[in-house]
Amino acid sequence: MNKPVKQVHLAALFPVNHMTTWRDPRAGSQVDFASYSHLARTAEKGKFDAFLLADFPRLVEHRGQVSDVGVAGQLDQITVLSALASVTDRIGLAATVNATFNEPFDVARKLATLDHLSGGRCGWNVVTTPDAWTGENFRRGGYLPHADRYLRAAEFVDVARTLWDGWGPRGATRFHHEGPHFRIDGRFTVPTCPQVHPFTIQAGDSEQGREFAAATAEMIYSRHLGLAGQAFYADVKRRVARHGRAPEHVKIMPGVSFVLGDCDEDARANAALAQRRAVSPQLAVWYLERTWGRDLSAYDPDGPLPDIDPDPEAAPPEWPGLADAAVRSRRAEKWRALAAEQNLGIRELVMKLTAGRPFIGTPARVAEQMNDYVQSDGADGFVLVPRYAPGGLDEFVDRVVPELQDRGVLRTEYSGRTLRGHFGLPAPTGHQPSSILSTIRVVDRPST
Ligand SMILES: Cc1cc2nc3c(=O)[nH]c(=O)nc-3n(C[C@H](O)[C@H](O)[C@H](O)COP(=O)(O)O)c2cc1C
């Protein structure tokens, strides 16, 4: 039997802490509402499913100072999305809201309100923000051990869904929740919203993160492409089935960028130029300093890598993955070997390390690559991350979207009004309080 042709789903990410997006000479301001509305409306013109805001609840710092490499500062997402609801009509509006530092009653209220204001277009990317350093901004000193972060997140989503279900035909009913992280009682204040439960997105990657996603998410924002993406896809879909859910009810969407050209050669030249523009000499040195934990400003960005070793005492608190001196030392060794083997200076090395896997080619070729990847079960669609904003999505929508539409894999008109409807997913039915928590707990605590 022939496999049915899958539709390609698309979301657009409004880039915030991406190091160079807002430094591009074509970029606008990341706090100007016109930037948000331009990008969201462009994505809506391209019939995207969703517009997504990332969230970084602490500024990027470098060696104790606010970093001047990226752009500093971000607006509150739900407020921005509420404003966007009035200048867009169909596209989903998704906020990244972490479950580690917030309280469910408050988050559930804001998301339900956005769902009302937007007519059923609200999405929630449930993240668990890993580090104590970010947690310093919050009341509790704010961090949890890794496994507990997902237990809290599972309970958080359980509670939020219970609250969203809390209105019956005669108004608000009473809720009572008592669990390891939350003990709350009362009546939810927001009447049942159009999607009943705002659309759920997840972006974690660890064992627990995948289990949590398999139990709760309707879309997964992943970082895996190529063969690793296909393995991720198969793994997560298997987990979804194990949680008693239909695998096609969870859409897997890797983050990608793209570079277009009038012919393949032109596109490759544009990609090289874009990467050169993205990695300034200053950024290249900064990138190395994170691992070395030393001031490397005296090094020539076009010269060889430092021959001194990383400072074992100087772990950057803002990069928890680099806390271990041995990890930093191994990484420095690996980079030195790569640079020596390929005869790369500091900047060239960083350009290589940060290149990612953009789709590169003519609009037809990019559409073909994207579609092939979806049809071969590497993904169900993509989260597009423009290289500059807000205009960086324009040429994709003008030139690649029609190619996808010609292939019959992207809608030419919206058929529904809700974000969940755009993904073709069924409305939520009968949430069982504590069901998510119990499935996650089984995985995280096999011995108890
Ligand atoms: C593609 C992707 C995007 C993410 N975006 C955010 C974000 O905007 N804000 C945030 O606080 N965490 C974000 N995260 C972090 C995850 O939610 C999660 O906290 C992190 O990956 C650690 O969890 P893990 O150990 O399960 O991977 C993102 C993760 C991935 C993979």
The ligand as a MOL file (V3000), in Angstrom:
LIG
                    3D

  0  0  0     0  0            999 V3000
M  V30 BEGIN CTAB
M  V30 COUNTS 31 33 0 0 0
M  V30 BEGIN ATOM
M  V30 1 C 15.0300 23.3910 20.0480 0
M  V30 2 C 14.9730 23.8030 21.5020 0
M  V30 3 C 14.5000 25.0610 21.8500 0
M  V30 4 C 14.4420 25.4630 23.2010 0
M  V30 5 N 13.9830 26.7120 23.5160 0
M  V30 6 C 13.9910 27.1160 24.8170 0
M  V30 7 C 13.5770 28.4320 25.1830 0
M  V30 8 O 13.2010 29.2420 24.3480 0
M  V30 9 N 13.6260 28.7880 26.4930 0
M  V30 10 C 14.0480 27.9220 27.4660 0
M  V30 11 O 14.0480 28.3060 28.6210 0
M  V30 12 N 14.4510 26.6760 27.1460 0
M  V30 13 C 14.4370 26.2600 25.8570 0
M  V30 14 N 14.8640 24.9960 25.5280 0
M  V30 15 C 15.3310 24.1420 26.6300 0
M  V30 16 C 14.4540 22.9380 26.9120 0
M  V30 17 O 13.1710 23.1990 27.2460 0
M  V30 18 C 15.0580 22.1370 28.0390 0
M  V30 19 O 14.9870 22.8680 29.2120 0
M  V30 20 C 16.4670 21.8020 27.7840 0
M  V30 21 O 16.6000 21.2310 26.4780 0
M  V30 22 C 16.9650 20.8410 28.8300 0
M  V30 23 O 16.1190 19.7430 28.9170 0
M  V30 24 P 16.5820 18.3420 28.4360 0
M  V30 25 O 17.6520 17.9720 29.3910 0
M  V30 26 O 15.3960 17.4430 28.4710 0
M  V30 27 O 17.0840 18.5160 27.0160 0
M  V30 28 C 14.9010 24.5770 24.2000 0
M  V30 29 C 15.3750 23.3130 23.8280 0
M  V30 30 C 15.4140 22.9150 22.5080 0
M  V30 31 C 15.9290 21.5350 22.1560 0
M  V30 END ATOM
M  V30 BEGIN BOND
M  V30 1 1 1 2
M  V30 2 1 2 3
M  V30 3 2 2 30
M  V30 4 2 3 4
M  V30 5 1 4 5
M  V30 6 1 4 28
M  V30 7 2 5 6
M  V30 8 1 6 7
M  V30 9 1 6 13
M  V30 10 2 7 8
M  V30 11 1 7 9
M  V30 12 1 9 10
M  V30 13 2 10 11
M  V30 14 1 10 12
M  V30 15 2 12 13
M  V30 16 1 13 14
M  V30 17 1 14 15
M  V30 18 1 14 28
M  V30 19 1 15 16
M  V30 20 1 16 17
M  V30 21 1 16 18
M  V30 22 1 18 19
M  V30 23 1 18 20
M  V30 24 1 20 21
M  V30 25 1 20 22
M  V30 26 1 22 23
M  V30 27 1 23 24
M  V30 28 2 24 25
M  V30 29 1 24 26
M  V30 30 1 24 27
M  V30 31 2 28 29
M  V30 32 1 29 30
M  V30 33 1 30 31
M  V30 END BOND
M  V30 END CTAB
M  END
